[in-house]
Amino acid sequence: MVPVSIKPLDIPKELWMMVDHLFRNAIKQEDIFQQPGLRSEFAEIRDCLDTGIPDSLPGSNHSVAEALLLFLDALPEPVVPYSFYPQCLENCSSASQCEKIISMLPRCHENVFNYLAAFLRELLKNSASNRLDTTIFASLLLKSQKKQDLGEKRKTQEFFHHFLVQGPS
């Protein structure tokens, strides 16, 4: 399990199950979050997540990884709520301000953000083998209600990068 002092019930169980599966089975998986999964496996993964807490999820690691990305993309409100977006962009160059903003999120959102950042920090320790590209997570966790321009995308990546290089203080 991801070494974070967050109890599994403090975050959505579906998220916990996918991250836990990937942490246990895909920490060194080549091209994790870059290769697509199989459509046929998504239905199995979704059904498995909907019916309880199984010992393991069906499908390939790439299918579970893509299911995680789709889950995050489908949230009605991003992990960093829309109302915090302008603040995040304005303060993207200050690690301490970024941490302060995350600490002001609703508790569940803060827990999910910190949990995913801790998971990605663990994956990054194996980036030589898994070739992880974390930029996709910045745009899923912190997004605008309107189309982002290139400058905004860079700022969201800079904001998120603070949590990948050191973690919360």
KEVEXDO-426950 format. One line per 10 residues: number of its first residue (from 1); for each residue z, y, x of C-alpha. Coordinates in steps of 0.1 Angstrom, whole numbers, plus 5000, padded with zeros to 4 digits. Layout:
% KEVEXDO-426950
NUM	Z,Y,X ~ ...
END
This chain:
% KEVEXDO-426950
1	5000,5000,5000 ~ 4994,5036,5011 ~ 5024,5048,5030 ~ 5034,5076,5007 ~ 5068,5081,4990 ~ 5052,5082,4956 ~ 5060,5055,4931 ~ 5029,5039,4916 ~ 5039,5051,4881 ~ 5038,5088,4893
11	5000,5086,4893 ~ 4976,5070,4868 ~ 4977,5032,4872 ~ 4940,5029,4874 ~ 4939,5052,4903 ~ 4967,5034,4920 ~ 4950,5000,4915 ~ 4917,5011,4930 ~ 4933,5029,4960 ~ 4956,5000,4966
21	4927,4975,4965 ~ 4907,4996,4989 ~ 4936,5001,5012 ~ 4943,4964,5014 ~ 4906,4953,5015 ~ 4884,4981,5027 ~ 4902,5001,5054 ~ 4875,4992,5079 ~ 4846,4986,5054 ~ 4814,5000,5069
31	4799,5030,5050 ~ 4828,5031,5025 ~ 4821,5057,4997 ~ 4785,5060,5010 ~ 4769,5028,4998 ~ 4765,5024,4960 ~ 4782,4996,4941 ~ 4766,4973,4917 ~ 4763,4984,4881 ~ 4771,4949,4868
41	4805,4950,4887 ~ 4815,4984,4872 ~ 4820,4969,4837 ~ 4841,4941,4852 ~ 4862,4966,4872 ~ 4866,4989,4841 ~ 4876,4960,4819 ~ 4901,4948,4845 ~ 4916,4983,4848 ~ 4918,4986,4810
51	4937,4953,4805 ~ 4966,4956,4828 ~ 4977,4952,4864 ~ 4957,4923,4880 ~ 4965,4909,4914 ~ 4931,4921,4926 ~ 4900,4939,4912 ~ 4867,4921,4908 ~ 4835,4932,4926 ~ 4827,4944,4961
61	4846,4970,4980 ~ 4816,4994,4976 ~ 4818,4989,4938 ~ 4855,4996,4937 ~ 4850,5027,4959 ~ 4822,5040,4936 ~ 4844,5032,4906 ~ 4871,5054,4922 ~ 4846,5083,4927 ~ 4833,5079,4891
71	4869,5079,4878 ~ 4877,5112,4897 ~ 4844,5127,4885 ~ 4851,5118,4849 ~ 4885,5134,4847 ~ 4885,5161,4820 ~ 4903,5185,4844 ~ 4899,5180,4882 ~ 4928,5170,4904 ~ 4931,5206,4914
81	4929,5223,4879 ~ 4901,5248,4873 ~ 4926,5276,4870 ~ 4936,5271,4907 ~ 4900,5271,4920 ~ 4897,5308,4929 ~ 4930,5308,4947 ~ 4920,5278,4967 ~ 4888,5295,4978 ~ 4905,5327,4987
91	4931,5309,5009 ~ 4910,5281,5023 ~ 4915,5292,5059 ~ 4953,5292,5058 ~ 4968,5257,5059 ~ 5002,5270,5048 ~ 4987,5288,5018 ~ 4967,5257,5009 ~ 4999,5236,5009 ~ 5017,5263,4988
101	4989,5261,4962 ~ 4991,5223,4960 ~ 5029,5225,4956 ~ 5023,5247,4925 ~ 5000,5222,4907 ~ 5014,5203,4877 ~ 5034,5174,4891 ~ 5009,5146,4882 ~ 4981,5166,4898 ~ 5001,5173,4929
111	5010,5136,4932 ~ 4974,5125,4928 ~ 4962,5150,4953 ~ 4988,5140,4979 ~ 4983,5103,4973 ~ 4945,5105,4978 ~ 4949,5127,5009 ~ 4973,5102,5024 ~ 4949,5074,5016 ~ 4920,5092,5032
121	4941,5100,5063 ~ 4946,5062,5067 ~ 4909,5056,5062 ~ 4901,5083,5088 ~ 4921,5064,5114 ~ 4894,5037,5111 ~ 4864,5061,5109 ~ 4848,5045,5139 ~ 4842,5014,5118 ~ 4841,5027,5082
131	4822,5059,5090 ~ 4841,5077,5063 ~ 4826,5110,5051 ~ 4854,5129,5032 ~ 4833,5158,5020 ~ 4825,5141,4987 ~ 4862,5141,4979 ~ 4865,5179,4984 ~ 4839,5184,4957 ~ 4855,5159,4933
141	4891,5171,4937 ~ 4884,5208,4938 ~ 4855,5219,4917 ~ 4843,5249,4897 ~ 4833,5249,4861 ~ 4800,5264,4873 ~ 4776,5252,4899 ~ 4790,5258,4934 ~ 4769,5277,4959 ~ 4768,5265,4996
151	4796,5290,5006 ~ 4819,5277,4979 ~ 4812,5241,4989 ~ 4821,5250,5025 ~ 4854,5267,5014 ~ 4864,5236,4992 ~ 4858,5214,5023 ~ 4878,5237,5045 ~ 4906,5238,5019 ~ 4907,5200,5017
161	4903,5195,5055 ~ 4938,5209,5060 ~ 4953,5179,5042 ~ 4933,5154,5062 ~ 4942,5166,5097 ~ 4979,5170,5094 ~ 4992,5162,5059 ~ 5018,5182,5040 ~ 5046,5197,5061
END
